[in-house]
Amino acid sequence: MNRPLLPLLSFSAVLACSLPCAAFAQVTSNLDNLPGGKPAPQPAHHAATHSSHTKTVATPTQAPAPASVAPKHETVPAVPAAPPPPVILPPPFVPVALHAPTPADPVKPVPDAKSSTSTLSGGGLRILFPSGEASLNEESIKAVQAFGAELKNHPEQRAVLLAYATLPGDDISMPRRIALARALSIRSLLIQAGVATTRIYPRALGRPEKTDTSPADRLDIELQSNPVSTSAAPASGTPSEKKATP
């Protein structure tokens, strides 16, 4: 009778020791997942951040009261006592070659040319040409040279060369080219006579106006007075007065 009880008692002791341990392990491992269980503890810094974030969201922000804006004061730059000194450009560091003025092209007489000259009112000169030609004979060249030699002695005057030309048809370009060739020939003769180039103003006008009653193929040398440069006003601002010559 005693022998069968010993194995039974040993099995019961082992079973009694193993049951509470298994139950305790099951309850502690599933406590957080139960519906009524307590939440797991959180770190201190995480809780503080969460609480501050909750307060910030819950508390509505209020706009600060508008502060009074102080008036802005603009700073006026100081006016210098004297103007800045003038800028003086230094001379070029390389020598600049000065060339003599280009001489006028020579004008050679054409013996068969049908040109002629006549005097205009006011001291001018008119040169007549055949239609479509710009050549000059020897008599016309001498007349223009004599006119230029006289004009050289009157620097207060300038010569305006009004050149006209005609051709059959309605072409506009070719008459102006012929008029320009005539003006350049007369300009060269005046320069050779000693008249400064700044006193000669050639104008190739081409076909004359329909109301123009003068010969169509011509060049008129009109004399005009050079603009007189006025003297500089004195410091007081009143213009200088010229004394009348007795």
C-alpha positions in Angstrom: 0.0 0.0 0.0 2.8 2.5 0.8 4.7 1.9 -2.5 1.9 3.1 -4.8 1.3 6.4 -2.8 4.9 7.7 -3.2 4.8 8.2 -6.9 1.4 9.9 -6.7 2.5 12.3 -4.1 5.6 13.3 -6.1 3.5 14.0 -9.2 1.0 16.1 -7.2 3.9 18.2 -5.8 5.3 18.8 -9.2 2.0 19.8 -10.6 1.2 22.2 -7.8 4.5 24.0 -8.3 4.1 24.4 -12.0 0.6 25.7 -12.2 1.0 29.0 -10.2 4.1 30.0 -12.3 2.4 29.5 -15.6 -0.7 31.5 -14.5 1.5 34.4 -13.2 3.4 34.5 -16.5 0.2 34.7 -18.5 -1.4 37.5 -16.5 1.7 39.7 -16.4 2.4 39.4 -20.1 -1.2 40.3 -21.3 -2.0 43.0 -18.7 -1.4 45.9 -21.1 -3.5 44.3 -23.8 -6.6 43.9 -21.7 -9.5 46.5 -22.2 -9.5 47.6 -18.6 -5.8 47.5 -18.1 -3.7 50.5 -17.1 -1.5 52.1 -19.8 2.2 51.5 -19.8 4.3 54.1 -18.1 6.0 56.7 -20.4 9.3 58.5 -20.0 9.2 61.8 -18.2 10.4 63.9 -21.1 7.8 62.3 -23.5 5.0 63.1 -21.1 6.1 66.7 -20.7 6.3 67.2 -24.4 2.9 65.7 -24.9 1.3 67.9 -22.2 2.9 71.1 -23.5 1.7 70.2 -27.1 -1.8 69.6 -25.7 -1.9 72.9 -24.0 -0.6 74.8 -27.0 -3.3 73.3 -29.2 -6.1 73.8 -26.7 -5.3 77.4 -25.8 -6.3 79.8 -28.7 -3.7 82.3 -29.7 -4.5 86.0 -29.4 -3.1 88.7 -31.7 -0.9 91.2 -29.8 -2.2 94.7 -29.5 -0.9 97.0 -32.2 1.9 99.2 -30.9 2.2 102.8 -31.9 4.6 103.2 -34.9 7.2 106.0 -34.4 7.5 108.4 -37.4 10.5 107.9 -39.6 12.9 110.7 -40.1 14.8 111.0 -43.4 18.4 112.0 -43.3 19.2 114.8 -45.8 22.7 114.5 -47.3 25.0 117.3 -46.5 25.6 119.8 -49.4 29.3 120.1 -50.2 30.8 123.6 -49.7 32.4 123.6 -53.2 31.8 121.7 -56.4 34.1 118.8 -57.2 37.2 119.6 -59.1 37.0 119.1 -62.9 38.3 115.8 -64.3 41.5 116.3 -66.3 42.1 113.7 -68.9 45.7 112.8 -69.3 47.2 112.9 -72.8 47.4 109.7 -74.7 50.2 107.4 -73.8 51.0 106.7 -77.5 51.8 109.4 -80.1 48.9 110.2 -82.3 49.8 110.8 -86.0 48.3 114.0 -87.5 47.6 113.7 -91.2 47.4 116.6 -93.6 43.9 117.2 -95.1 43.2 115.1 -98.1 43.6 117.2 -101.3 40.7 117.7 -103.6 40.4 115.5 -106.6 41.7 117.2 -109.8 39.1 118.4 -112.3 40.2 118.1 -115.8 38.5 120.1 -118.6 36.6 118.3 -121.3 37.0 120.1 -124.7 33.6 118.9 -126.0 31.7 119.8 -122.8 28.7 122.1 -123.3 28.9 123.8 -119.8 28.6 127.5 -119.3 28.5 130.0 -116.4 26.6 133.1 -115.5 26.4 135.5 -112.5 23.6 135.3 -110.0 22.0 138.2 -108.1 23.6 138.5 -104.7 27.1 137.7 -105.9 26.6 134.0 -106.7 27.5 131.9 -109.7 25.5 129.5 -111.9 26.9 126.7 -113.9 24.8 125.2 -116.7 25.2 121.5 -117.9 23.7 119.5 -120.7 21.1 116.9 -119.6 22.8 113.8 -118.2 26.3 115.3 -118.1 28.6 116.5 -115.3 31.8 117.4 -117.3 33.2 121.0 -117.5 35.0 122.8 -120.3 38.1 124.9 -119.7 36.2 128.2 -119.7 33.8 127.0 -117.0 36.6 125.7 -114.8 38.4 129.1 -115.0 35.3 130.9 -114.1 34.8 128.7 -111.0 38.4 129.1 -110.0 38.2 132.9 -110.2 35.0 132.9 -108.1 36.8 130.7 -105.5 39.8 133.0 -105.4 37.5 136.0 -104.6 35.5 134.0 -102.0 38.8 133.1 -100.2 39.2 136.8 -99.2 35.7 136.8 -97.5 35.9 134.4 -94.6 32.6 135.7 -93.3 30.8 134.0 -96.2 30.0 130.4 -97.1 29.0 128.8 -100.3 26.0 126.5 -100.7 26.1 124.4 -103.8 22.5 123.6 -105.1 22.8 120.9 -107.8 19.9 119.9 -110.0 19.7 117.3 -112.8 17.1 115.8 -115.1 16.7 112.7 -117.2 13.9 111.3 -119.4 11.5 109.1 -117.5 10.5 109.0 -113.8 13.8 107.8 -112.3 14.7 109.6 -109.1 18.0 108.0 -108.2 20.0 108.7 -111.3 19.3 112.5 -111.4 20.5 112.8 -107.9 23.7 110.9 -108.7 24.4 113.3 -111.6 23.7 116.3 -109.4 26.1 114.9 -106.8 28.9 114.5 -109.4 28.4 118.1 -110.5 28.5 119.3 -106.9 31.7 117.4 -106.1 33.4 118.8 -109.2 32.6 122.4 -108.2 33.6 121.7 -104.6 37.0 120.5 -105.7 37.6 123.6 -107.8 36.7 125.9 -104.8 39.0 124.0 -102.5 41.9 124.3 -105.0 41.2 128.0 -105.1 41.8 128.2 -101.3 38.3 128.0 -99.8 38.1 126.0 -96.6 36.1 122.8 -96.8 34.1 123.9 -93.7 32.7 126.8 -95.8 31.4 124.7 -98.6 28.0 122.9 -98.4 27.1 120.7 -101.4 23.5 119.6 -101.8 22.5 117.1 -104.5 18.8 117.9 -105.0 18.2 116.0 -108.3 15.0 116.9 -110.2 13.8 120.4 -109.5 10.3 121.2 -108.4 7.6 121.6 -111.0 7.2 125.2 -110.0 10.9 125.9 -110.6 11.2 128.1 -113.7 15.1 128.2 -113.7 17.0 125.8 -116.0 16.7 122.3 -114.8 20.3 121.1 -115.3 22.3 123.6 -113.3 24.3 124.2 -110.2 23.8 127.4 -108.2 26.5 128.7 -105.9 24.7 130.8 -103.3 26.6 132.9 -100.8 25.4 133.1 -97.2 26.8 134.8 -94.1 28.5 132.6 -91.6 26.8 132.5 -88.1 28.4 135.1 -85.9 29.4 133.7 -82.5 28.0 135.9 -79.7 30.5 136.9 -77.0 30.2 135.3 -73.6 28.0 137.1 -71.0 29.9 138.7 -68.0 29.6 137.3 -64.5 26.8 139.8 -63.6 24.5 138.2 -66.2 24.0 141.2 -68.4 25.1 141.0 -72.0 28.1 143.0 -73.0 27.3 146.1 -75.1 29.4 146.9 -78.1 30.5 150.5 -78.5 29.3 152.1 -81.6 32.0 153.1 -84.0 32.0 156.8 -84.9 
